[in-house]
Amino acid sequence: MDSRVDAFSDKAENYLKYRAGYPDSLLDFLASECGLTAESVVADLGSGTGTLTRMLLGHVNSVYAVEPNPDMRAVAERLFSTNDGFKSIDATAEATTLPDRSVDFVTAGRALQWFDVSATLAETSRILRPQGWAVFVWNRRKQPETDFNLAYKEFLTSFCGNFREQMERRRIAREYLDRSGYRFNAIDFQHQVNLQQLKGLVLSLSISPNEGDPDFESMVKRIEEMFATHQVNGHVTFDYSTLVYAKRFLINRDCGS
């Protein structure tokens, strides 16, 4: 299996339980700045367990959740199968299988770095209706970073071997969007977790060691030490910025705005 598709195969339940979502004001932004309405049809690429899909369902007509990983897709299907607006699609961002000009929005939540960006934007252009919007979002630790955010970053560097590589992929993806004329906005929010939730969050990462790996026990010990140092009233706080890149496609296959 493609390593990009397989990366979260044993992470789905922790991903569902412990990953931060997005601030409610993201929906306000999509409505006020991009024209998201109850009639909108959305293709959510790399939809995973449905973090962004969940926000969109109930606010729009339908969401095509495009996810190639069977474990991640199965979680979303379990959660949303009774919602008539939810459509689960076993496909990749580069080849969604959706018809030409079939959706009003294309979204991806913290996923674009896993795709072939050029091919994904070409596919986005194909499936978007004229005047449709592409919106790509990430949660990034807020700058300048707090003491806990810095400690967490140091922890990831020590125990998650591909951390710097993953950050580089994100940087390259965002720079591609910058060069392609996407508008940028940032929405700040906080995410508080207790010790169990912090451990679960780490285990949800594609780059973290799993139980049974040689570094697993020392990793858990470091998490406990980090939590003890920075906790306040039994919680630590991630200060995040949700980075939003949005662009309107004026005509089918238009790569300019």
Backbone hydrogen bonds, N-H to C=O, Kabsch-Sander energy under -0.5 kcal/mol:
donor,donor_aa,acceptor,acceptor_aa,energy
5,V,2,D,-0.6
6,D,2,D,-2.2
7,A,3,S,-0.8
8,F,5,V,-0.5
9,S,6,D,-1.9
11,K,8,F,-1.9
12,A,8,F,-0.6
15,Y,11,K,-2.7
16,L,12,A,-2.4
17,K,13,E,-2.2
18,Y,14,N,-2.6
19,R,15,Y,-1.5
26,L,23,P,-2.2
27,L,24,D,-1.2
28,D,24,D,-1.1
29,F,25,S,-2.3
30,L,26,L,-2.4
31,A,27,L,-2.2
32,S,28,D,-2.8
33,E,29,F,-3.0
34,C,29,F,-0.7
34,C,30,L,-0.8
35,G,31,A,-0.7
36,L,30,L,-2.4
40,S,37,T,-1.5
42,V,62,S,-2.4
43,A,105,F,-2.5
44,D,42,V,-0.6
44,D,64,Y,-2.6
45,L,43,A,-0.8
45,L,107,T,-3.3
46,G,66,V,-1.4
47,S,44,D,-0.7
47,S,66,V,-1.6
50,G,47,S,-2.1
51,T,47,S,-0.5
54,R,50,G,-2.8
55,M,51,T,-0.9
56,L,52,L,-1.9
57,L,53,T,-2.7
58,G,60,V,-0.6
59,H,56,L,-2.2
60,V,56,L,-1.1
61,N,40,S,-1.4
62,S,40,S,-1.3
63,V,85,G,-3.1
64,Y,42,V,-3.4
65,A,63,V,-0.9
65,A,87,K,-2.8
66,V,44,D,-2.3
66,V,64,Y,-1.0
67,E,65,A,-0.7
67,E,89,I,-2.6
73,R,69,N,-2.6
74,A,70,P,-2.1
75,V,71,D,-1.4
76,A,72,M,-1.7
77,E,73,R,-2.5
78,R,74,A,-2.1
79,L,75,V,-2.0
80,F,76,A,-2.6
81,S,77,E,-1.4
83,N,80,F,-2.2
84,D,82,T,-0.7
86,F,83,N,-1.9
87,K,63,V,-2.6
89,I,65,A,-3.0
91,A,89,I,-1.4
92,T,95,A,-0.9
101,R,126,R,-2.3
102,S,99,P,-0.8
102,S,127,I,-1.5
103,V,127,I,-2.2
104,D,41,V,-2.6
105,F,41,V,-1.9
106,V,133,W,-2.4
107,T,43,A,-2.7
108,A,135,V,-1.3
109,G,45,L,-0.5
110,R,108,A,-0.6
110,R,137,V,-4.2
114,W,111,A,-2.5
115,F,112,L,-1.8
117,V,115,F,-1.0
120,T,116,D,-2.6
121,L,117,V,-2.5
122,A,118,S,-1.7
123,E,119,A,-2.2
124,T,120,T,-2.6
125,S,121,L,-2.1
126,R,122,A,-1.6
127,I,123,E,-2.2
128,L,124,T,-1.8
129,R,103,V,-2.7
131,Q,249,F,-2.1
132,G,129,R,-2.2
132,G,249,F,-0.6
133,W,104,D,-2.2
134,A,247,K,-2.8
135,V,106,V,-3.1
136,F,245,Y,-2.6
137,V,108,A,-2.7
138,W,243,L,-1.7
140,R,138,W,-0.6
140,R,241,S,-2.7
142,K,239,D,-3.3
150,L,146,T,-2.5
151,A,147,D,-2.2
152,Y,148,F,-2.7
153,K,149,N,-2.2
154,E,150,L,-2.3
155,F,151,A,-2.2
156,L,152,Y,-2.5
157,T,153,K,-2.2
158,S,154,E,-1.8
159,F,155,F,-2.3
160,C,156,L,-2.3
161,G,159,F,-0.7
163,F,160,C,-2.3
166,Q,162,N,-2.6
167,M,163,F,-2.4
168,E,164,R,-2.1
169,R,165,E,-2.0
170,R,166,Q,-2.1
171,R,167,M,-2.3
172,I,168,E,-2.5
173,A,169,R,-2.2
174,R,170,R,-2.5
175,E,171,R,-2.4
176,Y,172,I,-2.0
177,L,173,A,-1.8
178,D,174,R,-2.4
179,R,175,E,-2.4
180,S,176,Y,-1.1
181,G,178,D,-1.3
182,Y,177,L,-2.2
183,R,246,A,-3.1
185,N,244,V,-2.1
187,I,242,T,-2.1
188,D,186,A,-0.5
189,F,240,Y,-2.2
191,H,238,F,-2.3
193,V,236,V,-2.3
198,L,194,N,-2.3
199,K,195,L,-2.4
200,G,196,Q,-2.5
201,L,197,Q,-2.5
202,V,198,L,-2.2
203,L,199,K,-2.3
204,S,200,G,-1.0
204,S,201,L,-0.7
205,L,202,V,-1.5
208,S,205,L,-1.2
213,D,210,N,-2.4
216,F,213,D,-1.8
219,M,215,D,-2.1
220,V,216,F,-2.4
221,K,217,E,-2.2
222,R,218,S,-2.1
223,I,219,M,-2.2
224,E,220,V,-2.2
225,E,221,K,-2.2
226,M,222,R,-2.8
227,F,223,I,-2.7
228,A,224,E,-2.3
229,T,225,E,-1.9
230,H,226,M,-1.7
231,Q,227,F,-2.2
232,V,235,H,-3.1
235,H,232,V,-0.9
236,V,193,V,-2.4
238,F,191,H,-2.9
238,F,236,V,-0.5
239,D,237,T,-0.6
240,Y,189,F,-2.8
240,Y,238,F,-0.7
241,S,140,R,-3.0
242,T,187,I,-3.4
243,L,138,W,-3.0
243,L,241,S,-0.8
244,V,185,N,-3.2
245,Y,136,F,-2.6
245,Y,243,L,-0.5
246,A,183,R,-2.3
246,A,244,V,-0.5
247,K,134,A,-2.1
249,F,132,G,-3.5
250,L,248,R,-0.7
250,L,256,G,-0.7
253,R,125,S,-1.3
254,D,251,I,-2.0
255,C,253,R,-0.6
